[in-house]
Amino acid sequence: MANAQPGKRAAPSVVMNEIARFDALATQWWDPSGPMRPLHAMNPLRVGWIDKCIRARLGGGVRLLDLGCGAGLAAEVLAGLGHHVLGLDAAADAVAAAVAHADGQGLPLAYRVGTAEDLVAEGAQFPAVTALEVIEHVADPAAFLRLLAQLVEPGGLLFISTLNRTLRSLAVAKLGAEYLLRLLPVGTHDWQRFVTPAELGAYGKAAGFRVADISGMVFDLRARQWRAGADLAVNYIAMLERRPPL
């Protein structure tokens, strides 16, 4: 059964108004027609891509940290695929919604209210860590990658999905999604915080990672679903491998 444990520390990587914004959506998170419907639509692609990469590199049923798990959209599916998942988020109400949704399913899944800094202080490490749609909401992306490096075992995998900072992402993911189509609540994203693949690679290299794979995530209007592809201009997902010590 999913459970939640309280966090203990404040974190410089956390932006409190971002946490408050997502906490306010806690009761609507699992509504596929609600404000998180873009994540519901994207979830099969990003979770499927992650699971395929993990099984190719590490096998099945790995211990996995889903950092910034929100109400558990990815964590719950990853646990359903057999991975042993800890979902961690600083938004207490979102975590409570995650626990309530998973209750009674018997999944290898636990939740905790807290931050990456909490786990680093405890010396925790995992073979696989996911941070999906998180890096564009933290105070310092480079520092965030350094934190994550302490949570990924040497030779382990880190998965980051985020938004590229391009004119197309400004038009599609910010102005279009929030103001024109109202797919997301206004203010969900700050385009200036979007991270380019080159920046992610540089932050990762400085933290001891190498980018092992990367894919665009593109919404196919004709099929009405998300698909993987070479187009990184708006949404993309990357697998970073932590280099073993020399």
LINLINBEL-V304475 format. One record per helix or strand. SS is the DSSP state (A for helix, B for strand). FROM is the first residue (numbers start at 1). TO is the last residue. If there is no record, write none. Layout:
ss=SS from=FROM to=TO
ss=SS from=FROM to=TO
//
This chain:
ss=B from=4 to=5
ss=A from=16 to=23
ss=A from=26 to=28
ss=A from=37 to=57
ss=B from=63 to=67
ss=A from=73 to=80
ss=B from=84 to=89
ss=A from=92 to=102
ss=B from=109 to=113
ss=A from=116 to=122
ss=B from=126 to=132
ss=A from=135 to=137
ss=A from=141 to=151
ss=B from=152 to=163
ss=A from=167 to=180
ss=A from=191 to=193
ss=A from=197 to=207
ss=B from=209 to=220
ss=B from=225 to=229
ss=B from=235 to=242
//
